Every structure is written in structure tokens, then in C-alpha cells.
Amino acid sequence: MKQVSEKPNMSVQEVESIINYIVKITMPIVEKVIWLSEEISILRIIKYY
């Protein structure tokens, strides 16, 4: 448990910034996938009617 205090080169702010960066990249992709799946489901519904 002591290794964490011995190695303070990864601060909380750095970790948060990395997480924010990842979220910034993945959110548009996730939104696009959700949007595409909604479009496909709408098209399927239209096709069946």
C-alpha cells in the first residue's frame, strides 16, 4: 500500500485530465453509434409498414 505514496508522479488532476480526454474522444463515437442504431430501427419500422 505504500507504493502509492512513494510514486506521486500521477496526481489526481492528471488522472482526471486523462479521463476527460478519453471521454471527449469516446462520447461522439458513442453518440454516433446510438444515433445510427436509432436510425436503423426507424428504417426497420418503416420497412415493415
Residue pairs with C-beta under 8 A, 6 or more apart in sequence:
none
